[in-house]
Amino acid sequence: MKFGYEDLDVWNRAVDFAVKVIELVETVDTGRRHYRLFEQIEASSTSVSMNLAEGKGRNSKKEFVQFCYIARGSLYETITLLEIFKRKTWISEADFSFIKSEGIEIASMIKGLINAMMKDES
């Protein structure tokens, strides 16, 4: 037996995304640690898949869609933090571009899921 969210391709991609982000930030070495930023990026990157899972466990499609929007917001937050890390030269342009492209694909998948749920509601 498995949970319903485990069948969502976007949930699996979001889990992989979070792992990649965490692995990347674990390599960052700053002279003065910015713990709050590192905690925030770990929280926002993991929040994408967690919100998809939580939404899938809700009672209605409307609630699930709301959690999809929250997941997308967490994704945008993660990319913004990565942009800050890139501008601080804590991560390379290549690493940023790779993870951003992953984020764009996940955002597209979330949008598709939202659209499918909204279509089913009408």
KAQUI-V280023 format. One record per residue. N is the residue number from 0. RES is the residue in three letters. BURIAL is I if it has 24 or more other C-alpha atoms within 12 Angstrom, else O. D_CENTER is the distance of its C-alpha to the mean C-alpha in Angstrom with 1 decimal. Layout:
n->N res->RES burial->BURIAL d_center->D_CENTER
n->N res->RES burial->BURIAL d_center->D_CENTER
//
This chain:
n->0 res->MET burial->O d_center->25.6
n->1 res->LYS burial->O d_center->21.8
n->2 res->PHE burial->O d_center->19.4
n->3 res->GLY burial->O d_center->18.6
n->4 res->TYR burial->I d_center->14.8
n->5 res->GLU burial->O d_center->15.6
n->6 res->ASP burial->O d_center->17.1
n->7 res->LEU burial->O d_center->14.0
n->8 res->ASP burial->O d_center->13.2
n->9 res->VAL burial->I d_center->9.8
n->10 res->TRP burial->I d_center->9.2
n->11 res->ASN burial->I d_center->10.7
n->12 res->ARG burial->I d_center->8.8
n->13 res->ALA burial->I d_center->5.4
n->14 res->VAL burial->I d_center->7.8
n->15 res->ASP burial->O d_center->9.3
n->16 res->PHE burial->I d_center->6.6
n->17 res->ALA burial->I d_center->6.4
n->18 res->VAL burial->I d_center->10.2
n->19 res->LYS burial->I d_center->10.7
n->20 res->VAL burial->I d_center->9.3
n->21 res->ILE burial->I d_center->11.4
n->22 res->GLU burial->O d_center->14.2
n->23 res->LEU burial->I d_center->14.3
n->24 res->VAL burial->I d_center->14.7
n->25 res->GLU burial->O d_center->17.2
n->26 res->THR burial->O d_center->19.3
n->27 res->VAL burial->I d_center->19.6
n->28 res->ASP burial->O d_center->23.0
n->29 res->THR burial->O d_center->24.0
n->30 res->GLY burial->O d_center->27.6
n->31 res->ARG burial->O d_center->26.5
n->32 res->ARG burial->O d_center->23.5
n->33 res->HIS burial->O d_center->21.0
n->34 res->TYR burial->O d_center->19.8
n->35 res->ARG burial->O d_center->18.2
n->36 res->LEU burial->O d_center->15.8
n->37 res->PHE burial->I d_center->14.9
n->38 res->GLU burial->O d_center->14.5
n->39 res->GLN burial->I d_center->12.3
n->40 res->ILE burial->I d_center->9.8
n->41 res->GLU burial->I d_center->9.9
n->42 res->ALA burial->I d_center->9.5
n->43 res->SER burial->I d_center->6.7
n->44 res->SER burial->I d_center->4.5
n->45 res->THR burial->I d_center->6.2
n->46 res->SER burial->I d_center->6.2
n->47 res->VAL burial->I d_center->3.7
n->48 res->SER burial->I d_center->6.3
n->49 res->MET burial->I d_center->8.8
n->50 res->ASN burial->I d_center->9.1
n->51 res->LEU burial->I d_center->9.5
n->52 res->ALA burial->I d_center->12.0
n->53 res->GLU burial->I d_center->13.7
n->54 res->GLY burial->I d_center->14.2
n->55 res->LYS burial->I d_center->15.7
n->56 res->GLY burial->O d_center->18.1
n->57 res->ARG burial->O d_center->19.4
n->58 res->ASN burial->O d_center->22.7
n->59 res->SER burial->O d_center->22.2
n->60 res->LYS burial->O d_center->20.3
n->61 res->LYS burial->I d_center->20.3
n->62 res->GLU burial->O d_center->18.5
n->63 res->PHE burial->I d_center->15.9
n->64 res->VAL burial->I d_center->15.4
n->65 res->GLN burial->I d_center->15.1
n->66 res->PHE burial->I d_center->12.2
n->67 res->CYS burial->I d_center->10.5
n->68 res->TYR burial->I d_center->11.2
n->69 res->ILE burial->I d_center->9.8
n->70 res->ALA burial->I d_center->6.4
n->71 res->ARG burial->I d_center->6.8
n->72 res->GLY burial->I d_center->8.2
n->73 res->SER burial->I d_center->5.7
n->74 res->LEU burial->I d_center->3.8
n->75 res->TYR burial->I d_center->7.6
n->76 res->GLU burial->I d_center->8.4
n->77 res->THR burial->I d_center->6.7
n->78 res->ILE burial->I d_center->8.6
n->79 res->THR burial->O d_center->11.5
n->80 res->LEU burial->I d_center->11.8
n->81 res->LEU burial->I d_center->11.9
n->82 res->GLU burial->I d_center->14.5
n->83 res->ILE burial->O d_center->16.4
n->84 res->PHE burial->I d_center->16.4
n->85 res->LYS burial->O d_center->17.7
n->86 res->ARG burial->O d_center->20.3
n->87 res->LYS burial->O d_center->21.4
n->88 res->THR burial->O d_center->21.8
n->89 res->TRP burial->I d_center->19.9
n->90 res->ILE burial->I d_center->18.1
n->91 res->SER burial->O d_center->19.7
n->92 res->GLU burial->O d_center->19.3
n->93 res->ALA burial->O d_center->18.9
n->94 res->ASP burial->I d_center->16.0
n->95 res->PHE burial->I d_center->14.3
n->96 res->SER burial->O d_center->15.2
n->97 res->PHE burial->O d_center->14.1
n->98 res->ILE burial->I d_center->10.5
n->99 res->LYS burial->I d_center->10.5
n->100 res->SER burial->O d_center->12.1
n->101 res->GLU burial->I d_center->9.5
n->102 res->GLY burial->I d_center->6.9
n->103 res->ILE burial->O d_center->10.0
n->104 res->GLU burial->O d_center->10.6
n->105 res->ILE burial->I d_center->7.5
n->106 res->ALA burial->I d_center->8.3
n->107 res->SER burial->O d_center->11.8
n->108 res->MET burial->I d_center->11.4
n->109 res->ILE burial->I d_center->10.0
n->110 res->LYS burial->I d_center->13.0
n->111 res->GLY burial->O d_center->15.2
n->112 res->LEU burial->I d_center->14.5
n->113 res->ILE burial->I d_center->15.3
n->114 res->ASN burial->O d_center->18.3
n->115 res->ALA burial->O d_center->19.6
n->116 res->MET burial->O d_center->19.4
n->117 res->MET burial->O d_center->21.2
n->118 res->LYS burial->O d_center->23.7
n->119 res->ASP burial->O d_center->24.5
n->120 res->GLU burial->O d_center->25.2
n->121 res->SER burial->O d_center->27.8
//
